[in-house]
Amino acid sequence: MLAIIEAAGWPIWPIIAASIVALGIIGERAWTLRRQSVAPPALLASTVQEYRVKGATPELLARLIGDSPLGRVFAAGLRNVKSSREVMKEAIEEAGRGVAQELDRYLTTLGTIATMAPLLGLLGTIIGMIEIFGSQGPGGMANPAALAHGIAIALYNAAFGIIVAVPSLIFYRHFRAKVDALVVEMELQSVKLVEIVHGERAA
């Protein structure tokens, strides 16, 4: 592997750096965007049960805030439970926008890497072509070593750029769809909470 990197020349290093960043983001988002940690399925039922017994106590709000992103949305609504339905919904929507932004964290960077990696590979290809043309001697004869080096730079960088871009794009689309699904799920759970605490719906 080290021999391939050496043959690819210096243009490979930005691609390697991009791949390391992409792997870090993919691992972090895969861990962070687990449904159980973002929108626990049993959270609504347990919140409603405790609210009916004790009300919107500071202990309940603190526990919701520390529980999950959905819990923070619930806590924002329960802080305004004595206000009108519209005020409670507005509080939930404001908290939901903040949570949605947190769920989107780093995805723009991952999408940028997916777009940028092939361009970095193309840059390496162009540099390799320059090396090839530069290997031509005064008599039109090419230096075989310089010619081979230029071809290696051109091909390895193009290949590495694509290798980095394809998984980055796949995971970017996967995480974007997952965030959208989680946001919809949190919206539905929040609407249920508002309707239940205002007596418009049974648990």
C-alpha positions in Angstrom: 0.0 0.0 0.0 2.8 2.4 0.9 4.4 1.7 -2.5 1.2 2.6 -4.2 1.0 5.9 -2.3 4.6 6.7 -3.1 3.9 5.9 -6.8 0.8 8.2 -6.8 2.9 11.2 -5.7 2.0 14.2 -3.6 -1.5 14.7 -5.2 -2.7 11.5 -3.3 -2.3 13.2 0.1 -5.3 15.5 -0.1 -7.4 12.5 -1.1 -6.1 10.4 1.8 -6.8 13.3 4.2 -10.4 13.6 2.7 -10.9 9.8 3.2 -9.8 10.0 6.9 -12.3 12.9 7.5 -15.0 11.0 5.7 -14.4 7.9 7.7 -14.6 9.9 10.9 -17.8 11.5 9.9 -19.4 8.2 8.8 -18.5 6.5 12.1 -19.7 9.5 14.2 -23.0 9.9 12.4 -23.7 6.1 12.4 -23.3 6.2 16.2 -25.2 9.4 16.8 -28.1 8.8 14.4 -29.3 5.6 16.0 -33.0 5.7 16.4 -32.9 4.5 20.0 -30.7 7.4 20.9 -32.5 10.1 18.9 -36.2 9.2 19.2 -36.7 6.3 21.7 -39.9 4.6 20.9 -41.1 4.3 24.5 -40.3 7.9 25.5 -43.7 9.3 24.7 -45.6 6.8 26.8 -43.2 7.2 29.8 -43.4 11.0 29.6 -47.2 11.1 29.4 -47.4 8.6 32.3 -45.1 10.6 34.6 -46.7 13.9 33.5 -50.1 12.6 34.5 -48.9 11.5 37.9 -46.6 14.4 38.9 -47.0 17.1 36.2 -44.2 18.9 34.4 -41.8 18.8 37.3 -38.2 20.2 37.0 -37.0 16.6 37.5 -39.0 15.4 34.5 -37.8 18.3 32.3 -34.2 17.7 33.3 -34.4 14.0 32.6 -36.0 14.6 29.2 -33.3 17.1 28.3 -30.6 14.6 29.1 -32.4 11.7 27.5 -32.3 12.3 23.8 -33.0 14.9 21.1 -36.7 13.9 21.2 -36.6 14.4 24.9 -35.4 18.0 24.5 -38.3 18.7 22.2 -40.7 17.2 24.7 -39.2 19.3 27.5 -39.6 22.5 25.4 -43.3 21.7 25.0 -43.9 20.7 28.6 -42.3 24.0 29.8 -45.2 25.7 28.1 -47.9 23.1 29.0 -50.0 25.7 30.9 -50.1 28.0 27.9 -52.3 27.5 24.9 -52.0 24.7 22.4 -50.5 27.1 19.8 -47.8 28.4 22.2 -46.9 24.8 23.2 -46.6 23.9 19.5 -44.5 26.9 18.7 -42.1 26.0 21.5 -41.8 22.5 20.2 -41.2 23.7 16.7 -38.4 26.0 17.8 -36.7 23.2 19.7 -37.3 20.9 16.8 -35.4 23.2 14.4 -32.5 23.2 16.7 -32.5 19.4 17.0 -32.8 19.0 13.2 -29.7 21.2 12.8 -27.8 19.0 15.2 -28.8 15.9 13.3 -27.5 17.5 10.1 -24.1 18.2 11.7 -21.2 17.2 9.4 -23.4 16.0 6.6 -22.5 19.0 4.5 -18.9 18.2 4.9 -19.5 14.6 3.9 -21.4 15.7 0.8 -18.5 18.1 0.0 -16.0 15.3 0.2 -18.1 13.1 -2.1 -18.1 15.9 -4.7 -14.5 17.0 -4.1 -12.7 13.6 -4.2 -13.2 13.0 -7.9 -11.9 16.5 -8.6 -8.8 15.8 -6.5 -8.4 12.6 -8.5 -8.7 14.6 -11.7 -6.1 17.1 -10.5 -3.7 14.1 -9.9 -4.5 12.9 -13.4 -3.6 16.3 -14.9 -0.4 16.4 -12.9 0.4 12.9 -14.1 -0.2 14.0 -17.7 2.2 17.0 -17.1 4.8 14.5 -15.9 4.3 12.4 -19.0 4.7 15.3 -21.3 7.7 16.6 -19.3 9.4 13.3 -19.7 9.9 14.0 -23.4 13.6 14.6 -24.2 14.9 17.1 -26.8 14.9 14.4 -29.5 11.3 13.4 -28.8 12.4 10.3 -26.8 10.6 9.7 -23.5 12.5 8.9 -20.3 10.9 5.5 -19.4 11.2 6.1 -15.6 9.6 9.5 -15.8 6.9 8.2 -18.2 6.0 5.4 -15.8 5.9 7.8 -12.9 3.5 10.1 -14.7 1.2 7.3 -15.7 1.2 6.0 -12.1 0.3 9.5 -10.8 -2.5 9.9 -13.3 -4.1 6.4 -12.8 -3.7 6.0 -9.0 -5.1 9.5 -8.2 -8.1 9.0 -10.5 -8.8 5.6 -8.9 -8.3 6.8 -5.3 -10.6 9.8 -5.9 -13.4 7.6 -7.1 -12.8 5.1 -4.3 -13.2 7.9 -1.7 -16.2 9.6 -3.5 -18.5 6.6 -3.9 -18.8 5.5 -0.3 -18.9 9.1 0.8 -21.9 9.7 -1.5 -23.6 6.5 -0.5 -23.4 7.3 3.2 -24.3 11.0 2.7 -27.6 10.0 1.0 -28.2 7.3 3.6 -27.7 9.7 6.5 -29.8 12.4 4.8 -32.7 10.0 4.4 -32.3 8.8 8.0 -32.3 12.4 9.4 -35.4 13.2 7.4 -37.1 10.1 8.7 -36.1 10.9 12.3 -37.3 14.5 12.0 -40.7 13.3 10.7 -40.9 10.7 13.6 -40.2 13.4 16.2 -42.8 15.7 14.7 -45.4 13.0 14.9 -44.5 12.2 18.5 -44.5 15.8 19.5 -48.0 16.4 17.9 -49.2 13.4 19.9 -47.8 14.8 23.1 -49.5 18.2 22.6 -52.9 16.5 21.8 -52.6 14.2 24.8 -51.7 16.9 27.4 -54.5 19.2 26.1 -57.0 16.4 26.4 -57.6 16.1 22.6 -56.4 12.6 22.4 -56.1 9.5 24.5 -52.7 7.9 25.1 
